[in-house]
Amino acid sequence: MNYQLYGNSLLSWVTACAIGIAAFFVLRFIRNRIASRLEPLAQKRPIPPFEIALQLLRHTKAFFFVMVAIFFGSLSLSLPPTLSRAISILTVLVFLFQVAIWFDWLIYYFVSRYAERAMIRDAAAATTARALGVILRLILWALILLLALDNMGINVTAVVAGLGIGGVAVALAVQNILGDLFSSFSIVLDKPFLVGDFIIVDDLMGTVEHVGLKTTRLRSLSGEQLVFSNSDLLRARIRNYKRMYERRVVFSFGVVYQTPYEKLSAIPDIVKAIITSQERTRFDRAHFLKFGNSSLDFEVVYYVLSPDYNVYMDAQQAINLAIYKRFAEEGIEFAYPTQTIYLKAEGLPLQLTQGEATNEAQ
C-alpha cells in the first residue's frame, strides 16, 4: 500500500524522521564531547576563552537541537510551499532565540566580571555596570523581537510606529513604574549612594544591599530588609554616613553650684587635655554654657577622625571615663536634678519665722 502524506510516501517520512533523530543525537554528542574536553581545561587554567566556550555550550538548549533536526529532516521531503516556509520561519525564530540566550549570558558574564573587580576599587562603577548590563539585555531582546517579527513577514516599521503611539497610553498607565525605572537610572548615574553605603532615609536606616530597576533594598541594623521604591527614595532626605570623613561630636555635662570658681574655670582645660590625649580625635572647644536649673552646664565639641561608629563610641567612652576619674581626683561633683524648697511657718513668734527650714528633694 503506497500511503501518501503531503505528497511523500511513508518510506520518505520514515527516512526524514531517521535523519532528524540522527541529527539531534549527533549535535548533542558534539556538544557534550567538546564540553567534556573544555571542562578540565577551564578548571586547571581559568582562561576566559575556555570558560566562555564551555558556558555557551551549556547554554545551548535542547529545543534548538530539536528544531535543527526537524529542519534537516524536512530537506529530504517534498513539502508544500506553505509548510516548508513555516518550518523555515520556525527554524529562524528558534535560532534567533538561541542567539539571544547566548548573547544574554555573554552580557551577564562580562558585566559581572567587571562589577566584581570594580567593587574593590570603585563601588560606583560596579553599580553603573550592573545597570548598563540590564539596559543592554533589554536592547538585545528588543532587537531579537524585531528580527523575529521581520522574519515572520510583519512590517516592523508599522509595528514600531504603532508602539510609539501605544507607548504613550502605556506610559500613562504605568507612570509609577516608569518613575521608579528612571529614578533607578538617576541613582546609578548621580550616585547619591552605592551598594555597601550606610544611609538614613527619614527615620529608617540600613546598609544598601541592592539597587534595582524599581526598588532599592537596605539591610537594617536589627536584621530585617527595608525595601524602598526608587522614586520615593529620591524624594526623601538621605543621609549617607559612608561618605562622612570625620564625625562631629557634641556632648554636655553639669557640675553642682557649690563648685569653687578656680575649679570651675579649670574644667575646659581639663576636658581639652583629656580629648587631645585620645587617638584619632581633634579638639574643637569646651565652654561654660549656661546656668541650669540645678547645675552649671558645660558644652564640649570635638571631632572623631573616622566615620566608623565603633571608633566614635570607643573614643566617647574613653573620654567619659577619663572625665569621671579626673573630676573625682579634683573634687568636682557632677550635678543631678535637685530642688530646694524654703518653708515659712505661719503664726509663729517673730524669732522663729526668721529661721528657715530647708527641705532638699532629689
C-alpha beads as a LAMMPS data file, in Angstrom:
LAMMPS data file: protein, C-alpha beads

362 atoms
361 bonds

1 atom types
1 bond types

-500.0 500.0 xlo xhi
-500.0 500.0 ylo yhi
-500.0 500.0 zlo zhi

Masses

1 110.0

Atoms # bond

1 1 1 0.000 0.000 0.000
2 1 1 1.525 3.270 -1.144
3 1 1 0.403 5.688 1.609
4 1 1 0.932 9.361 0.780
5 1 1 1.133 12.284 3.205
6 1 1 1.712 15.798 1.843
7 1 1 2.924 14.220 -1.379
8 1 1 5.524 11.971 0.308
9 1 1 5.453 8.232 0.815
10 1 1 5.599 6.556 4.190
11 1 1 9.169 5.495 3.474
12 1 1 10.133 9.124 2.820
13 1 1 8.654 10.173 6.165
14 1 1 10.481 7.364 7.976
15 1 1 13.702 8.439 6.271
16 1 1 13.116 12.086 7.272
17 1 1 12.467 11.060 10.900
18 1 1 15.627 8.967 10.910
19 1 1 17.642 11.899 9.553
20 1 1 16.129 14.220 12.149
21 1 1 16.774 11.830 15.054
22 1 1 20.328 11.209 13.839
23 1 1 20.946 14.961 13.505
24 1 1 19.639 15.569 17.036
25 1 1 21.876 12.961 18.657
26 1 1 24.905 13.946 16.566
27 1 1 24.537 17.588 17.623
28 1 1 24.151 16.623 21.288
29 1 1 27.117 14.262 21.026
30 1 1 29.294 17.006 19.516
31 1 1 28.232 19.464 22.224
32 1 1 28.876 17.032 25.071
33 1 1 32.168 15.900 23.573
34 1 1 33.516 19.423 23.205
35 1 1 32.243 20.351 26.696
36 1 1 33.984 17.330 28.240
37 1 1 37.260 18.425 26.632
38 1 1 36.902 22.061 27.682
39 1 1 35.823 21.416 31.289
40 1 1 39.208 20.151 32.598
41 1 1 40.984 22.951 30.742
42 1 1 38.681 25.543 32.296
43 1 1 39.236 24.081 35.788
44 1 1 43.025 23.823 35.534
45 1 1 43.572 27.120 33.767
46 1 1 40.688 29.554 34.250
47 1 1 41.300 31.231 30.890
48 1 1 38.277 33.293 29.792
49 1 1 38.039 31.816 26.226
50 1 1 37.778 28.260 27.586
51 1 1 35.286 29.288 30.260
52 1 1 33.174 31.279 27.801
53 1 1 33.102 28.474 25.242
54 1 1 32.129 25.933 27.910
55 1 1 29.308 28.099 29.236
56 1 1 27.988 28.839 25.752
57 1 1 27.806 25.100 25.085
58 1 1 25.957 24.597 28.376
59 1 1 23.509 27.361 27.437
60 1 1 22.714 25.690 24.114
61 1 1 19.187 24.458 24.672
62 1 1 17.682 21.112 23.639
63 1 1 14.842 22.788 21.710
64 1 1 17.467 24.321 19.406
65 1 1 18.789 20.844 18.550
66 1 1 15.233 19.603 18.048
67 1 1 14.426 22.410 15.625
68 1 1 17.661 21.934 13.676
69 1 1 16.925 18.193 13.466
70 1 1 13.411 18.894 12.138
71 1 1 14.835 21.269 9.556
72 1 1 17.407 18.744 8.272
73 1 1 14.777 16.018 8.217
74 1 1 12.418 18.206 6.184
75 1 1 15.065 18.691 3.498
76 1 1 14.562 15.104 2.340
77 1 1 10.835 15.709 1.821
78 1 1 8.875 17.460 -0.894
79 1 1 6.617 19.640 1.216
80 1 1 4.023 22.212 0.149
81 1 1 5.432 25.750 -0.008
82 1 1 3.318 26.872 2.932
83 1 1 4.516 24.089 5.240
84 1 1 8.100 24.413 4.026
85 1 1 8.041 28.151 4.698
86 1 1 6.507 27.586 8.142
87 1 1 9.344 25.210 9.061
88 1 1 11.934 27.677 7.757
89 1 1 10.410 30.579 9.721
90 1 1 10.157 28.477 12.879
91 1 1 13.801 27.412 12.488
92 1 1 14.907 31.037 12.132
93 1 1 12.857 32.053 15.196
94 1 1 14.357 29.272 17.303
95 1 1 17.835 30.186 16.073
96 1 1 17.256 33.861 16.978
97 1 1 16.020 32.842 20.413
98 1 1 19.107 30.689 20.954
99 1 1 21.368 33.536 19.823
100 1 1 19.573 35.813 22.273
101 1 1 20.269 33.331 25.087
102 1 1 23.980 33.212 24.146
103 1 1 24.398 36.986 23.997
104 1 1 22.293 37.498 27.127
105 1 1 24.690 35.252 29.029
106 1 1 27.721 36.982 27.487
107 1 1 26.457 40.377 28.646
108 1 1 25.811 38.976 32.125
109 1 1 29.263 37.334 32.216
110 1 1 31.281 40.387 31.226
111 1 1 29.229 42.780 33.355
112 1 1 29.541 40.507 36.403
113 1 1 33.306 40.154 35.984
114 1 1 33.735 43.898 35.630
115 1 1 31.454 44.613 38.598
116 1 1 33.354 42.175 40.846
117 1 1 36.674 43.813 40.012
118 1 1 35.269 47.343 40.255
119 1 1 33.641 46.686 43.643
120 1 1 37.111 46.547 45.212
121 1 1 38.253 49.943 43.982
122 1 1 35.056 51.774 42.978
123 1 1 31.596 50.627 44.091
124 1 1 30.006 53.345 41.946
125 1 1 31.465 51.826 38.776
126 1 1 30.117 48.409 39.814
127 1 1 26.599 49.789 40.308
128 1 1 26.738 51.603 36.969
129 1 1 27.975 48.471 35.203
130 1 1 25.083 46.386 36.534
131 1 1 22.541 48.996 35.430
132 1 1 24.082 49.227 31.965
133 1 1 24.039 45.448 31.802
134 1 1 20.290 45.438 32.367
135 1 1 19.839 48.085 29.656
136 1 1 21.976 46.112 27.176
137 1 1 19.977 42.957 27.828
138 1 1 16.710 44.822 27.268
139 1 1 18.046 46.230 23.995
140 1 1 19.198 42.749 22.939
141 1 1 15.794 41.162 23.470
142 1 1 14.074 44.110 21.762
143 1 1 16.286 43.629 18.673
144 1 1 15.648 39.874 18.674
145 1 1 11.916 40.537 18.852
146 1 1 12.066 42.952 15.902
147 1 1 14.118 40.475 13.859
148 1 1 11.651 37.723 14.677
149 1 1 8.707 39.876 13.582
150 1 1 10.517 40.833 10.383
151 1 1 11.173 37.168 9.520
152 1 1 7.505 36.407 10.119
153 1 1 6.645 38.909 7.396
154 1 1 5.317 41.605 9.708
155 1 1 6.047 45.209 8.771
156 1 1 8.401 46.232 11.572
157 1 1 8.201 49.935 10.678
158 1 1 4.455 49.940 11.186
159 1 1 4.840 47.993 14.409
160 1 1 7.394 50.478 15.749
161 1 1 5.116 53.384 14.806
162 1 1 2.187 51.665 16.487
163 1 1 4.252 51.003 19.565
164 1 1 5.208 54.662 19.667
165 1 1 1.556 55.697 19.737
166 1 1 0.546 52.951 22.116
167 1 1 3.573 53.663 24.244
168 1 1 2.104 56.990 25.292
169 1 1 -1.010 55.292 26.632
170 1 1 1.051 52.589 28.317
171 1 1 3.343 55.216 29.846
172 1 1 0.336 56.969 31.383
173 1 1 -0.960 53.687 32.752
174 1 1 2.351 52.626 34.282
175 1 1 3.778 56.033 35.123
176 1 1 4.637 54.934 38.669
177 1 1 6.659 52.001 37.365
178 1 1 8.373 54.192 34.785
179 1 1 9.048 56.770 37.502
180 1 1 10.843 54.120 39.541
181 1 1 12.713 52.979 36.425
182 1 1 14.041 56.442 35.609
183 1 1 14.769 57.024 39.282
184 1 1 16.977 53.932 39.243
185 1 1 18.909 55.440 36.332
186 1 1 19.253 58.663 38.316
187 1 1 20.622 56.726 41.282
188 1 1 23.102 54.901 39.070
189 1 1 24.293 57.998 37.224
190 1 1 24.159 60.591 40.017
191 1 1 25.339 58.122 42.721
192 1 1 23.782 59.606 45.897
193 1 1 24.657 56.261 47.479
194 1 1 26.259 52.970 46.460
195 1 1 25.906 49.337 47.378
196 1 1 27.535 48.937 50.792
197 1 1 26.818 52.509 51.980
198 1 1 25.103 53.054 55.334
199 1 1 22.288 55.560 54.823
200 1 1 19.391 57.033 56.795
201 1 1 16.111 57.691 54.964
202 1 1 13.784 59.766 57.134
203 1 1 13.656 57.682 60.345
204 1 1 14.811 54.398 58.765
205 1 1 18.415 53.329 58.385
206 1 1 20.412 50.461 56.935
207 1 1 23.161 49.311 54.592
208 1 1 22.384 49.370 50.858
209 1 1 22.260 45.798 49.535
210 1 1 20.771 46.159 46.068
211 1 1 19.744 48.930 43.675
212 1 1 17.149 47.518 41.278
213 1 1 15.064 48.911 38.442
214 1 1 12.050 49.531 40.701
215 1 1 13.239 49.212 44.293
216 1 1 16.299 49.715 46.460
217 1 1 16.863 47.318 49.351
218 1 1 18.548 48.072 52.653
219 1 1 19.574 45.762 55.479
220 1 1 18.691 47.410 58.791
221 1 1 20.758 47.204 61.966
222 1 1 18.188 44.862 63.516
223 1 1 18.472 42.475 60.573
224 1 1 15.296 42.932 58.546
225 1 1 15.312 44.080 54.924
226 1 1 13.925 47.529 54.105
227 1 1 12.511 47.994 50.595
228 1 1 12.025 51.480 49.108
229 1 1 10.648 52.397 45.716
230 1 1 13.293 54.358 43.831
231 1 1 11.074 57.377 43.205
232 1 1 10.088 57.639 46.895
233 1 1 13.723 57.235 47.872
234 1 1 14.875 60.176 45.749
235 1 1 12.102 62.379 47.154
236 1 1 13.278 61.685 50.704
237 1 1 16.130 63.287 52.634
238 1 1 19.023 60.839 52.577
239 1 1 21.983 60.958 54.925
240 1 1 24.938 58.932 53.659
241 1 1 27.243 58.062 56.540
242 1 1 29.652 56.106 54.344
243 1 1 30.852 59.363 52.808
244 1 1 31.437 61.026 56.146
245 1 1 35.182 61.665 56.508
246 1 1 35.019 62.630 60.170
247 1 1 32.349 62.792 62.845
248 1 1 31.493 65.952 64.827
249 1 1 30.541 65.155 68.407
250 1 1 28.731 67.487 70.811
251 1 1 28.112 66.499 74.411
252 1 1 27.368 68.334 77.644
253 1 1 27.507 67.797 81.379
254 1 1 26.791 69.763 84.543
255 1 1 28.506 70.327 87.864
256 1 1 26.993 71.446 91.167
257 1 1 26.576 75.129 92.032
258 1 1 28.869 74.652 95.039
259 1 1 31.893 74.167 92.751
260 1 1 34.589 76.794 93.540
261 1 1 35.419 79.359 90.894
262 1 1 39.004 78.135 90.458
263 1 1 37.910 74.565 89.718
264 1 1 35.036 75.764 87.543
265 1 1 37.389 77.803 85.349
266 1 1 39.796 74.865 85.084
267 1 1 37.201 72.454 83.682
268 1 1 37.597 73.473 79.969
269 1 1 41.361 72.896 80.136
270 1 1 40.880 69.549 81.873
271 1 1 38.454 68.388 79.179
272 1 1 40.718 69.685 76.395
273 1 1 43.701 67.735 77.770
274 1 1 41.624 64.561 78.000
275 1 1 40.319 64.802 74.419
276 1 1 43.668 65.682 72.850
277 1 1 45.234 62.663 74.553
278 1 1 42.883 60.324 72.674
279 1 1 43.869 58.820 69.339
280 1 1 42.011 59.852 66.174
281 1 1 40.314 62.856 67.805
282 1 1 40.589 66.619 67.274
283 1 1 39.518 69.025 69.995
284 1 1 37.352 71.954 68.959
285 1 1 36.046 73.749 72.054
286 1 1 34.819 73.416 75.653
287 1 1 32.775 76.222 77.278
288 1 1 30.807 77.043 80.385
289 1 1 27.497 77.177 78.559
290 1 1 24.800 78.320 80.971
291 1 1 23.358 78.379 84.455
292 1 1 20.961 75.460 84.552
293 1 1 18.073 74.873 86.954
294 1 1 20.178 72.616 89.131
295 1 1 23.634 72.638 87.537
296 1 1 26.358 74.703 85.924
297 1 1 26.308 73.365 82.343
298 1 1 29.302 72.866 80.049
299 1 1 29.264 72.087 76.321
300 1 1 32.108 70.261 74.561
301 1 1 32.723 69.830 70.821
302 1 1 35.335 67.580 69.241
303 1 1 35.864 65.562 66.046
304 1 1 36.490 61.852 65.591
305 1 1 38.814 61.438 62.594
306 1 1 36.975 58.388 61.299
307 1 1 33.427 57.752 60.035
308 1 1 33.329 54.402 61.840
309 1 1 30.637 54.437 64.529
310 1 1 32.533 51.973 66.710
311 1 1 35.602 54.226 66.682
312 1 1 33.400 57.137 67.806
313 1 1 31.846 55.127 70.636
314 1 1 35.248 53.893 71.825
315 1 1 36.567 57.467 71.902
316 1 1 33.487 58.823 73.696
317 1 1 33.657 56.057 76.295
318 1 1 37.351 56.731 76.958
319 1 1 36.655 60.482 77.310
320 1 1 33.732 59.936 79.681
321 1 1 35.758 57.606 81.902
322 1 1 38.718 59.999 81.954
323 1 1 36.489 62.972 82.874
324 1 1 34.850 60.965 85.652
325 1 1 38.236 59.923 87.077
326 1 1 39.777 63.409 86.830
327 1 1 36.763 65.125 88.412
328 1 1 36.894 62.650 91.295
329 1 1 40.570 63.490 91.805
330 1 1 39.864 67.242 91.700
331 1 1 36.826 67.004 93.981
332 1 1 34.446 68.305 91.309
333 1 1 30.938 66.899 91.707
334 1 1 28.610 66.159 88.829
335 1 1 25.178 67.713 89.212
336 1 1 21.909 65.879 89.110
337 1 1 18.359 67.276 89.211
338 1 1 17.701 68.784 92.651
339 1 1 15.172 71.216 94.055
340 1 1 15.392 73.293 97.250
341 1 1 12.097 74.308 98.918
342 1 1 12.008 77.059 101.567
343 1 1 9.106 76.814 104.062
344 1 1 7.937 79.694 106.298
345 1 1 5.734 78.779 109.253
346 1 1 2.629 80.990 109.768
347 1 1 1.587 82.327 113.238
348 1 1 4.877 81.591 114.963
349 1 1 6.797 84.152 117.080
350 1 1 8.972 86.511 115.072
351 1 1 12.202 84.957 116.221
352 1 1 11.022 81.588 114.781
353 1 1 9.883 82.988 111.458
354 1 1 13.315 84.404 110.908
355 1 1 14.688 80.904 110.758
356 1 1 14.387 78.865 107.551
357 1 1 13.552 75.260 107.122
358 1 1 15.168 73.687 104.143
359 1 1 13.970 70.533 102.534
360 1 1 16.004 69.210 99.617
361 1 1 14.166 66.858 97.327
362 1 1 16.167 64.937 94.838

Bonds

1 1 1 2
2 1 2 3
3 1 3 4
4 1 4 5
5 1 5 6
6 1 6 7
7 1 7 8
8 1 8 9
9 1 9 10
10 1 10 11
11 1 11 12
12 1 12 13
13 1 13 14
14 1 14 15
15 1 15 16
16 1 16 17
17 1 17 18
18 1 18 19
19 1 19 20
20 1 20 21
21 1 21 22
22 1 22 23
23 1 23 24
24 1 24 25
25 1 25 26
26 1 26 27
27 1 27 28
28 1 28 29
29 1 29 30
30 1 30 31
31 1 31 32
32 1 32 33
33 1 33 34
34 1 34 35
35 1 35 36
36 1 36 37
37 1 37 38
38 1 38 39
39 1 39 40
40 1 40 41
41 1 41 42
42 1 42 43
43 1 43 44
44 1 44 45
45 1 45 46
46 1 46 47
47 1 47 48
48 1 48 49
49 1 49 50
50 1 50 51
51 1 51 52
52 1 52 53
53 1 53 54
54 1 54 55
55 1 55 56
56 1 56 57
57 1 57 58
58 1 58 59
59 1 59 60
60 1 60 61
61 1 61 62
62 1 62 63
63 1 63 64
64 1 64 65
65 1 65 66
66 1 66 67
67 1 67 68
68 1 68 69
69 1 69 70
70 1 70 71
71 1 71 72
72 1 72 73
73 1 73 74
74 1 74 75
75 1 75 76
76 1 76 77
77 1 77 78
78 1 78 79
79 1 79 80
80 1 80 81
81 1 81 82
82 1 82 83
83 1 83 84
84 1 84 85
85 1 85 86
86 1 86 87
87 1 87 88
88 1 88 89
89 1 89 90
90 1 90 91
91 1 91 92
92 1 92 93
93 1 93 94
94 1 94 95
95 1 95 96
96 1 96 97
97 1 97 98
98 1 98 99
99 1 99 100
100 1 100 101
101 1 101 102
102 1 102 103
103 1 103 104
104 1 104 105
105 1 105 106
106 1 106 107
107 1 107 108
108 1 108 109
109 1 109 110
110 1 110 111
111 1 111 112
112 1 112 113
113 1 113 114
114 1 114 115
115 1 115 116
116 1 116 117
117 1 117 118
118 1 118 119
119 1 119 120
120 1 120 121
121 1 121 122
122 1 122 123
123 1 123 124
124 1 124 125
125 1 125 126
126 1 126 127
127 1 127 128
128 1 128 129
129 1 129 130
130 1 130 131
131 1 131 132
132 1 132 133
133 1 133 134
134 1 134 135
135 1 135 136
136 1 136 137
137 1 137 138
138 1 138 139
139 1 139 140
140 1 140 141
141 1 141 142
142 1 142 143
143 1 143 144
144 1 144 145
145 1 145 146
146 1 146 147
147 1 147 148
148 1 148 149
149 1 149 150
150 1 150 151
151 1 151 152
152 1 152 153
153 1 153 154
154 1 154 155
155 1 155 156
156 1 156 157
157 1 157 158
158 1 158 159
159 1 159 160
160 1 160 161
161 1 161 162
162 1 162 163
163 1 163 164
164 1 164 165
165 1 165 166
166 1 166 167
167 1 167 168
168 1 168 169
169 1 169 170
170 1 170 171
171 1 171 172
172 1 172 173
173 1 173 174
174 1 174 175
175 1 175 176
176 1 176 177
177 1 177 178
178 1 178 179
179 1 179 180
180 1 180 181
181 1 181 182
182 1 182 183
183 1 183 184
184 1 184 185
185 1 185 186
186 1 186 187
187 1 187 188
188 1 188 189
189 1 189 190
190 1 190 191
191 1 191 192
192 1 192 193
193 1 193 194
194 1 194 195
195 1 195 196
196 1 196 197
197 1 197 198
198 1 198 199
199 1 199 200
200 1 200 201
201 1 201 202
202 1 202 203
203 1 203 204
204 1 204 205
205 1 205 206
206 1 206 207
207 1 207 208
208 1 208 209
209 1 209 210
210 1 210 211
211 1 211 212
212 1 212 213
213 1 213 214
214 1 214 215
215 1 215 216
216 1 216 217
217 1 217 218
218 1 218 219
219 1 219 220
220 1 220 221
221 1 221 222
222 1 222 223
223 1 223 224
224 1 224 225
225 1 225 226
226 1 226 227
227 1 227 228
228 1 228 229
229 1 229 230
230 1 230 231
231 1 231 232
232 1 232 233
233 1 233 234
234 1 234 235
235 1 235 236
236 1 236 237
237 1 237 238
238 1 238 239
239 1 239 240
240 1 240 241
241 1 241 242
242 1 242 243
243 1 243 244
244 1 244 245
245 1 245 246
246 1 246 247
247 1 247 248
248 1 248 249
249 1 249 250
250 1 250 251
251 1 251 252
252 1 252 253
253 1 253 254
254 1 254 255
255 1 255 256
256 1 256 257
257 1 257 258
258 1 258 259
259 1 259 260
260 1 260 261
261 1 261 262
262 1 262 263
263 1 263 264
264 1 264 265
265 1 265 266
266 1 266 267
267 1 267 268
268 1 268 269
269 1 269 270
270 1 270 271
271 1 271 272
272 1 272 273
273 1 273 274
274 1 274 275
275 1 275 276
276 1 276 277
277 1 277 278
278 1 278 279
279 1 279 280
280 1 280 281
281 1 281 282
282 1 282 283
283 1 283 284
284 1 284 285
285 1 285 286
286 1 286 287
287 1 287 288
288 1 288 289
289 1 289 290
290 1 290 291
291 1 291 292
292 1 292 293
293 1 293 294
294 1 294 295
295 1 295 296
296 1 296 297
297 1 297 298
298 1 298 299
299 1 299 300
300 1 300 301
301 1 301 302
302 1 302 303
303 1 303 304
304 1 304 305
305 1 305 306
306 1 306 307
307 1 307 308
308 1 308 309
309 1 309 310
310 1 310 311
311 1 311 312
312 1 312 313
313 1 313 314
314 1 314 315
315 1 315 316
316 1 316 317
317 1 317 318
318 1 318 319
319 1 319 320
320 1 320 321
321 1 321 322
322 1 322 323
323 1 323 324
324 1 324 325
325 1 325 326
326 1 326 327
327 1 327 328
328 1 328 329
329 1 329 330
330 1 330 331
331 1 331 332
332 1 332 333
333 1 333 334
334 1 334 335
335 1 335 336
336 1 336 337
337 1 337 338
338 1 338 339
339 1 339 340
340 1 340 341
341 1 341 342
342 1 342 343
343 1 343 344
344 1 344 345
345 1 345 346
346 1 346 347
347 1 347 348
348 1 348 349
349 1 349 350
350 1 350 351
351 1 351 352
352 1 352 353
353 1 353 354
354 1 354 355
355 1 355 356
356 1 356 357
357 1 357 358
358 1 358 359
359 1 359 360
360 1 360 361
361 1 361 362
